[in-house]
Structures are given as structure tokens and as C-alpha cells.
């Protein structure tokens, strides 16, 4: 029975409303039919979905299994690759330190009077050509009679400084990490000194950052052949205990030392420069000079001032 037949059997007083009721009933029937069609389409799609999934899933899993995720290249390897790629092959000289090799950049002196060899060691996480100060010296010193050997350093120990909760655990972990790194640094600098001895003249080591503290300790323990003079640039360690030990060692070493830092420098470099000067005065170290250079950009050495300080100090020392 459709909507019109139902309306014909209604009482007389309801016939006045049969037209709106007819429209409402027709709308209801239409909506019910549309909903039924939508449900039917969803059921058909659900019936087809497993077939398409069965077809696509195996192919997807096979392609995913073919993916090979390579490990990221280490910072040290990137530096080595850049130096080998962008510099002349005659400049890049690999040296062997125990079971590992490392890269040095050698530039021969360009004068008739050879003064010696200047060994340039940047801070860790720096490249052999990255620090503006050392790279400037690498290019300039050969014109003044120095053969320069710029060393590409190893990476900083991954677990240094320690993030342990207890101070005793921090100190133990730091000592372990630094001791392992000192062994690698000992082999590296011993190989560099052996290479330097093939050239005439004196040996000057110019070292930056934390390497200055580590290398001074190796010199004091006589684990590495001693140079004739040592220049340290913005040197510091990352903990107060290590900085104090470094200041004491530097004051007690017999090496002539030029200690340079900047007006605008790393906060630890500025603070510990005063500490090193105090210990040098306490030990009455005669062959020690400290200078603080004026600069505009933080950590950026003024090239002419840097070269002038080194040359004047060497002349004072008699070289």
C-alpha cells in the first residue's frame, strides 16, 4: 500500500493535511532508499577490498625487504674525503699511527733560510683547514721559512663529557674516555714528529682548544717527543678539575710556552687563561708569556696580530 492509498482511508478532517503528509512520506521513502543503496555499495566495496589487499600486500612486503639502510658517514671520514678531493694530491700526506692512519697537509718552506717545522693541530671536531687562525698560519709561515704540517685530528670521544648523575661516576667515565683518546693522540703526534725530523731546523707546535691540555700532559709525561717551543690558542678543558690540572701541568713543564687567547672567546677559555697565569706566576715559570688579543667576532683570531705575537715571542726566545 503506497502513501496515496493510506491517505484515502483517513478521516475527513485529516484530508486537509494530506498534501504535506504526502510530501513528508515521499521524502522519508526517498531517504530510506538512498540509505539502503549506500549500505549496499559499502558492502560491495568491503567484499572487493580483501581481493585488492591480497594482490597488493605481497608486492609491498617484497619491495620493503629490498631496502638497504646504510649507516651515516662519520664526521672524521667526511673531513678526510673533503681534504683528499679538494686539495692537491701533493699537499695531502697520509701517515700511519699504529693500526690507524690519518691525514696531514704539508707545505714546504719557500725561502733560502729554513727555520724549521711548524706543526698545526686544531681542536677536535675541527678540520685541518677549518680554523681561520691555523689555516692562515699554514699558508703564511712557509713564506717566512717554516715548513708547515697541518694535522687532521680525530673526533672527540663520544662519551665525553660524562652525563652520569654522581660526580664520582662522571670523573671515572671522563678519565676512561680521555685516556683512550690520549693513546690515539700519542701515536698520532709521535708519527708527526718522526715526519718533522726529516726536515732541518727547530720544531714549533701550535695547538688549539682542548688538544692543548691533552698534549701538554703527554709532553710532561714524556710520552711524545718534545718540540722546541709550544704555542697554545684558546685552550681549555670542559670540567673544572681538568682545567686546574692543565694549569698546573703547563706551569711545571720546561717547554717555552706562548699562551694566546681572545678578548671575545669561549667562556671557559677566558676564565682558565687567568688560572694558567696564576699558576705560572706561582711556579715562577720564566719561559711563559700570555697575551690576550682584541677581536671583533667571537673566536676569530686577527691574522696579523696573531702572526706578530708568534714572531716577536720566537725572537725573544732566541729563534
C-alpha positions, 0 to 999 in steps of 0.5 A: 500500500503506497502513501496515496492509498493510506491517505484515502482511508483517513478521516475527513478532517485529516484530508486537509493535511494530506498534501504535506503528509504526502510530501513528508512520506515521499521524502522519508521513502526517498531517504530510506532508499538512498540509505539502503543503496549506500549500505549496499555499495559499502558492502560491495566495496568491503567484499572487493577490498580483501581481493585488492589487499591480497594482490597488493600486500605481497608486492609491498612486503617484497619491495620493503625487504629490498631496502638497504639502510646504510649507516651515516658517514662519520664526521672524521671520514667526511673531513678526510674525503673533503681534504683528499678531493679538494686539495692537491694530491701533493699537499695531502700526506697520509701517515700511519699511527699504529693500526690507524692512519690519518691525514696531514697537509704539508707545505714546504718552506719557500725561502733560502733560510729554513727555520724549521717545522711548524706543526698545526693541530686544531681542536677536535671536531675541527678540520685541518683547514677549518680554523681561520687562525691555523689555516692562515698560519699554514699558508703564511709561515712557509713564506717566512721559512717554516715548513708547515704540517697541518694535522687532521685530528680525530673526533672527540670521544663520544662519551665525553663529557660524562652525563652520569648523575654522581660526580664520582661516576662522571670523573671515572667515565671522563678519565676512561674516555680521555685516556683512550683518546690520549693513546690515539693522540700519542701515536698520532703526534709521535708519527708527526714528529718522526715526519718533522725530523726529516726536515732541518731546523727547530720544531714549533707546535701550535695547538688549539682548544682542548688538544692543548691540555691533552698534549701538554700532559703527554709532553710532561709525561714524556710520552711524545717527543718534545718540540722546541717551543709550544704555542697554545690558542684558546685552550681549555678543558670542559670540567673544572678539575681538568682545567686546574690540572692543565694549569698546573701541568703547563706551569711545571713543564720546561717547554717555552710556552706562548699562551694566546687567547681572545678578548671575545672567546669561549667562556671557559677559555677566558676564565682558565687563561687567568688560572694558567697565569696564576699558576705560572706566576706561582711556579715562577715559570720564566719561559711563559708569556700570555697575551690576550688579543682584541677581536671583533667576532667571537673566536676569530683570531686577527691574522696579523696580530696573531702572526706578530705575537708568534714572531716577536715571542720566537725572537725573544726566545732566541729563534 
